[in-house]
Amino acid sequence: MNWHIVLAVFFAALAPGALIATGRELRRVRLRIVEDLRNTVFAGHERDLPQLLLAQARYAPARKDIGGAGGRQDEAKQFIGGIVYAAVSVLGFIILFDPIPALIGPGGHLPIAESIIWAPTADALDLRRSAAIAGFAFLGGYVFNLSYLIRQTLNQELSALAFVRAALRLIQGMFLAVVAYHAIPNVLPDGWQDGAVAGGGFAIGLAAAFVFGYFPEVVLARMARSARVTIKDMNEEAIRQSRVVPLEVIDGIDHVISFRLQESNLFDVQNLAVANPIEVYAETPYTLLQTFDWVLQAQLCVVVGVEAFFELKRHRIRTIFDLERAVLSKGVPAPYLQGIASVLLRDSSACFRTAVGLSAQYADCSAAPGPDSVTMIRHLVAIISDDLHVHRLRALWIAIMNNTAGVTYGSDGQHKPLWLFDVGWLPGDPGSGD
């Protein structure tokens, strides 16, 4: 028995089988967490909250619709995609483990081997080297695919398409590495290949093959650029103006927690700002209120900018809800509103700052509030808060507060969260008319 083939089949089937089983168990655990929330924290709520419904739909087992087609997490489709990926992986592992028996038969060279390796006149040594190049390219692609498929599983996105895409990526990397191995020496001076192999150049070729398999798209893009293929130029100025804000700017998130959140596709503050806190809670070991606080902080950071975000925190305004209550509450003094507006508009033009009753320069605090400043500042914060994500976060907040001990009642008998002072009906509150 050829144990190389047995090992190839085992390793090829191990990853897809384990990932499909893990994905199924993750869905069950996360769905149970969401259902527990619905039966405890949000028990008795008069309507189904969109965040709960979205989380349940994401983690529920795939159901067939009227047309009979399952969802992207349909396990039957996952197994079909997994079989395709396993078949390509078997070929790669055989080439990696045992190239000569796989490529050369007892009677000489196999025609199929000559076509794949692209060396019809090569001897056994050349075939062995070509197979080693293909095997190392496969290994690089396989390592990349492990990370890719694990992330797809954690994010409930493991589908047949993900497996097929990973399989095609393996084939692409292997072909690219073999073609490069045979083509590059032909554009170099005569005798380079023999001298390079004797001097350790073949080992460099193996390392390059691993990189080709790991980043085939990058290699192809470089080749296209070198060949002067017409592509759109990158607007470097736009990139400089669109900086990524790391998760570590949020209170309570360090590099360890940031790495954990990246497993849920939360790579920067904008990703966190639009995340469903219920899903973040179900997919991570952190508490619901903790994830809620992170999302609220991220919302404030996104809408006001990093500089204003840190400045507002110096004045004890940490979340988007803090900003709402600081500006939209009843009886807020005009100078306080002006101070907040000055921070929010610190990067605005001098003309705009003057138009809303602020000093032309951020550091100048001499201007007195104009008669219409309060209205304009409240209008500014209303625009900032009038966002679908903020409204849905507010609905979750109210639902949690209504199941908390400290509540009061409005004049119409409806529940209303109890603040330290009278804020009136805030946008989105029951009975507010908004």
C-alpha positions in Angstrom: 0.0 0.0 0.0 1.2 3.5 -0.9 0.9 5.3 2.4 1.7 8.6 0.7 -1.7 8.4 -1.1 -3.4 7.4 2.1 -2.0 10.4 3.9 -2.9 12.6 1.0 -6.5 11.5 1.1 -6.6 11.9 4.9 -5.1 15.4 5.0 -7.3 16.5 2.0 -10.5 15.4 3.7 -9.6 16.5 7.2 -10.0 20.3 6.7 -13.3 20.4 4.9 -14.9 17.8 7.2 -13.7 19.5 10.3 -14.8 23.0 9.2 -18.3 21.8 8.1 -18.8 20.1 11.5 -17.4 23.1 13.4 -19.6 25.5 11.5 -22.7 23.5 12.3 -21.9 23.5 16.0 -21.1 27.2 16.0 -24.5 28.0 14.5 -26.2 25.9 17.2 -24.3 27.6 20.1 -24.8 31.1 18.7 -28.5 30.6 18.0 -29.0 29.3 21.5 -27.3 32.5 22.9 -29.6 34.7 20.8 -32.7 32.8 21.9 -31.6 33.1 25.6 -31.3 36.9 25.1 -34.8 37.0 23.6 -36.2 35.1 26.5 -34.5 37.1 29.2 -33.2 40.6 28.4 -35.8 41.3 25.7 -38.6 39.2 27.2 -42.0 40.9 26.9 -40.9 43.4 24.3 -43.9 44.4 22.3 -42.3 43.8 18.9 -39.5 41.8 17.4 -36.3 43.9 17.3 -34.5 43.8 13.9 -31.2 43.0 15.5 -32.6 39.9 17.1 -34.3 38.8 13.9 -31.2 39.3 11.8 -29.1 37.3 14.3 -31.6 34.5 14.4 -31.7 34.4 10.6 -27.9 34.3 10.4 -27.5 31.4 12.9 -30.6 29.4 12.1 -30.1 26.2 10.0 -30.6 26.8 6.3 -34.2 26.3 5.3 -35.3 25.6 1.8 -37.6 28.2 0.2 -40.5 27.6 -2.1 -38.2 26.9 -5.1 -36.4 24.1 -3.2 -33.0 25.8 -3.1 -31.2 25.9 0.2 -29.3 28.9 1.7 -25.6 29.4 1.3 -25.0 27.4 4.6 -27.0 24.4 3.3 -24.9 21.4 4.4 -25.5 19.4 1.3 -24.0 22.2 -0.8 -21.2 22.6 1.6 -20.3 18.9 1.3 -20.3 19.1 -2.5 -17.9 22.1 -2.4 -15.8 20.3 0.2 -15.5 17.2 -2.1 -14.3 19.5 -4.9 -11.7 21.1 -2.6 -10.6 17.7 -1.2 -10.1 16.3 -4.7 -7.8 19.1 -5.7 -6.0 18.8 -2.3 -5.4 15.1 -2.9 -3.6 15.9 -6.1 -1.5 18.6 -4.4 -0.6 16.4 -1.4 0.4 13.5 -3.8 2.7 15.8 -5.7 4.1 17.1 -2.5 4.6 13.7 -0.8 5.5 11.4 -3.6 6.2 13.2 -6.9 8.0 10.4 -8.8 5.4 7.6 -8.4 2.6 10.1 -9.1 4.2 11.5 -12.3 6.3 8.6 -13.7 4.9 5.2 -14.4 6.8 1.9 -14.8 7.0 2.3 -18.6 8.3 5.8 -18.6 6.8 9.2 -18.6 3.0 9.6 -18.3 1.5 11.9 -21.0 -0.7 13.5 -18.3 2.4 14.3 -16.3 4.1 15.8 -19.3 1.1 18.1 -19.9 0.8 19.2 -16.3 4.4 19.8 -15.6 5.0 21.3 -19.1 8.3 19.5 -19.7 7.7 16.9 -22.5 11.5 16.4 -23.1 12.6 16.5 -19.5 14.3 13.7 -17.7 13.4 12.3 -14.3 15.4 14.9 -12.4 13.7 17.8 -14.2 10.3 16.2 -13.5 11.1 15.8 -9.8 12.2 19.4 -9.6 9.0 20.6 -11.4 6.9 18.5 -9.1 8.6 19.9 -6.1 7.9 23.5 -7.4 4.2 22.6 -7.9 4.1 20.9 -4.4 5.5 23.9 -2.6 3.1 26.2 -4.5 0.3 24.0 -3.4 1.6 24.1 0.2 1.6 27.9 0.2 -1.9 28.0 -1.2 -3.1 25.4 1.3 -1.7 27.4 4.3 -3.5 30.5 3.0 -6.7 28.6 2.5 -6.7 27.3 6.0 -6.8 30.8 7.3 -9.4 31.8 4.7 -11.8 28.9 5.4 -11.5 29.2 9.2 -12.5 32.8 8.9 -15.4 31.9 6.6 -16.5 29.3 9.2 -16.3 31.8 12.1 -18.3 34.4 10.2 -21.0 31.9 9.1 -20.0 32.2 5.5 -18.7 28.7 4.8 -20.4 27.8 1.5 -19.8 25.6 -1.5 -18.6 28.7 -3.3 -15.9 29.3 -0.6 -14.6 25.7 -1.1 -14.6 26.0 -4.9 -12.9 29.4 -4.8 -10.2 27.9 -2.5 -9.7 24.9 -4.9 -9.3 27.2 -7.9 -6.8 29.3 -6.0 -4.7 26.2 -5.3 -4.7 25.3 -9.0 -3.9 28.8 -10.0 -0.9 29.0 -7.7 0.5 25.6 -8.8 0.3 26.5 -12.5 1.7 29.9 -12.0 4.7 28.6 -10.0 5.5 25.9 -12.6 5.2 28.3 -15.5 7.5 30.8 -13.8 10.0 28.0 -12.9 10.3 27.0 -16.6 10.0 30.4 -18.2 12.2 32.7 -16.1 15.5 30.9 -16.8 14.9 31.3 -20.6 15.1 35.0 -20.3 18.4 34.9 -18.3 21.9 34.3 -19.6 22.9 30.8 -20.8 24.1 28.4 -18.2 22.3 30.3 -15.4 20.0 27.4 -14.5 22.7 24.8 -13.9 24.8 27.3 -12.0 21.9 28.5 -9.9 20.8 25.0 -9.0 24.4 24.1 -7.9 24.6 27.3 -5.9 21.3 26.9 -4.0 19.1 28.6 -6.6 16.7 25.7 -6.6 16.1 26.2 -2.9 15.3 29.9 -3.6 12.9 28.6 -6.3 11.1 26.5 -3.8 10.7 29.5 -1.5 9.4 31.6 -4.4 7.0 28.8 -5.3 5.5 28.9 -1.8 5.1 32.7 -2.1 3.5 32.3 -5.6 1.0 29.8 -4.1 0.2 32.0 -1.1 -0.2 35.2 -3.2 -1.1 34.2 -6.8 -3.3 37.4 -7.3 -0.4 39.6 -6.1 2.0 37.9 -8.5 -0.4 38.2 -11.4 -1.0 41.9 -10.7 2.7 42.5 -10.6 3.1 40.7 -13.9 0.3 42.8 -15.5 1.9 46.0 -14.3 5.3 44.9 -15.6 3.7 44.1 -19.0 2.2 47.6 -19.0 -1.3 46.3 -19.0 -3.7 49.2 -18.7 -5.1 49.5 -15.2 -6.6 52.3 -13.2 -4.1 54.3 -11.2 -4.5 54.5 -7.5 -5.5 58.0 -6.2 -2.8 58.2 -3.5 -4.2 61.5 -2.2 -7.6 59.8 -1.6 -5.9 57.0 0.3 -4.1 59.5 2.5 -7.4 61.3 3.2 -9.1 57.9 4.0 -7.1 56.6 6.9 -8.1 53.4 8.7 -8.9 54.0 12.4 -7.8 51.0 14.5 -10.0 49.4 17.0 -7.6 50.2 19.8 -8.9 53.8 20.0 -12.0 52.4 21.7 -12.0 52.2 25.5 -11.7 48.6 26.6 -10.1 47.3 23.3 -6.5 46.4 23.4 -4.4 44.5 20.7 -5.5 41.1 22.1 -9.2 42.0 21.9 -8.7 43.7 18.5 -7.2 40.5 17.2 -10.1 38.5 18.5 -12.6 40.9 16.9 -10.9 40.6 13.6 -12.0 37.0 13.5 -15.5 38.4 13.1 -14.5 40.7 10.2 -14.2 43.7 12.5 -11.0 45.3 11.4 -11.4 49.0 12.1 -13.7 51.4 13.9 -16.1 51.8 11.0 -16.7 48.0 10.9 -17.5 48.0 14.6 -19.7 51.1 14.3 -22.2 49.3 12.0 -22.0 45.9 13.7 -24.9 44.3 15.4 -24.0 44.1 19.1 -26.1 41.0 19.6 -24.0 39.2 16.9 -20.7 40.5 18.4 -21.9 39.2 21.8 -22.8 35.8 20.3 -19.6 35.4 18.4 -17.1 36.5 21.1 -16.6 35.9 24.8 -17.5 39.5 25.8 -20.7 40.6 27.6 -23.6 42.2 25.8 -23.3 45.5 27.5 -19.6 45.6 26.8 -20.1 45.0 23.1 -22.9 47.6 23.2 -20.6 50.2 24.7 -17.9 49.5 22.1 -20.4 49.9 19.2 -21.7 53.2 20.7 -18.2 54.5 21.1 -17.4 53.5 17.5 -20.5 55.3 16.2 -19.4 58.5 17.9 -15.8 58.2 16.5 -17.1 57.6 12.9 -19.5 60.5 12.8 -17.3 63.2 14.5 -13.7 62.1 13.5 -10.8 60.9 15.6 -9.7 64.3 16.9 -13.1 65.4 17.9 -13.7 61.9 19.5 -10.8 62.3 21.8 -11.7 65.9 22.6 -15.3 64.9 23.5 -14.0 62.1 25.8 -12.0 64.8 27.7 -15.4 66.4 28.4 -16.9 63.0 29.5 -18.9 62.4 26.3 -17.9 58.9 25.2 -20.7 57.5 23.0 -23.2 58.7 20.4 -26.0 58.5 23.1 -23.9 60.8 25.4 -23.8 63.3 22.6 -27.5 63.1 22.0 -28.3 63.7 25.7 -25.7 66.5 26.0 -27.3 68.5 23.2 -30.9 67.4 22.9 -31.8 67.5 26.6 -34.1 70.2 27.9 -32.6 73.3 29.4 -29.0 72.8 28.2 -27.2 76.2 28.6 -26.2 77.9 25.4 -22.5 78.2 26.2 -22.3 74.5 26.8 -23.9 73.8 23.5 -21.5 76.2 21.9 -18.5 74.4 23.4 -19.7 71.0 22.1 -20.4 72.5 18.7 -16.9 74.0 18.6 -15.4 70.6 19.1 -17.7 68.9 16.6 -16.8 71.6 13.9 -13.1 71.9 14.8 -12.1 70.9 11.3 -14.8 73.0 9.5 -14.0 76.1 7.4 -13.8 79.5 9.0 -16.8 80.6 7.0 -19.0 77.7 8.2 -17.9 78.2 11.8 -18.7 81.9 11.7 -22.1 81.2 10.1 -23.2 79.0 13.0 -22.1 81.5 15.6 -18.6 80.1 16.4 -15.2 81.7 16.3 -13.5 81.4 13.0 -10.6 79.5 14.7 -11.1 76.5 16.9 -8.7 77.9 19.6 -10.5 81.2 19.8 -13.3 81.1 22.4 -14.2 84.8 22.4 -17.3 84.7 20.3 -20.6 84.8 22.1 -23.5 82.5 21.1 -25.7 84.0 18.5 -29.5 84.0 18.8 -29.8 81.1 16.4 -26.8 79.1 17.6 -28.8 76.7 19.9 -31.2 75.8 17.0 -28.4 75.2 14.6 -26.3 73.1 17.0 -29.3 70.9 17.9 -30.0 70.6 14.2 -26.4 69.5 13.6 -26.6 66.7 16.3 -30.0 65.7 15.0 -28.4 65.1 11.6 -25.6 63.1 13.2 -28.0 60.9 15.1 -30.5 60.4 12.2 -28.8 57.2 11.0 -30.4 53.8 10.7 -27.7 52.1 12.8 -28.2 54.7 15.6 -31.9 54.3 15.5 -31.6 50.5 15.8 -29.1 50.8 18.7 -31.5 53.2 20.4 -34.3 50.6 20.0 -32.1 48.0 21.7 -31.2 50.5 24.5 -34.8 51.3 25.2 -35.7 47.6 25.2 -33.0 46.8 27.8 -34.0 49.9 29.9 -37.6 48.8 29.9 -36.6 45.6 31.5 -34.5 47.3 34.1 -35.7 48.3 37.6 -35.4 52.1 37.1 -38.2 53.2 34.8 -40.8 56.0 34.9 -43.9 56.7 32.9 -44.8 59.5 30.5 -48.1 61.3 30.6 -49.6 58.8 28.2 -48.7 55.9 30.5 -45.9 54.5 28.3 -42.6 53.4 29.6 -39.8 55.9 29.3 -36.1 55.4 30.4 -35.2 57.3 33.6 -32.4 59.8 33.2 -30.8 62.0 35.8 -32.8 65.0 34.4 -35.8 65.6 32.3 -34.8 65.1 28.6 -38.2 65.0 27.1 -38.9 62.5 24.4 -35.7 61.9 22.5 -35.8 60.8 18.9 -37.1 57.2 18.7 -38.7 57.2 22.2 -42.3 55.9 22.4 -44.6 58.8 22.2 -42.0 61.2 20.8 -43.7 61.6 17.5 -40.5 61.0 15.6 
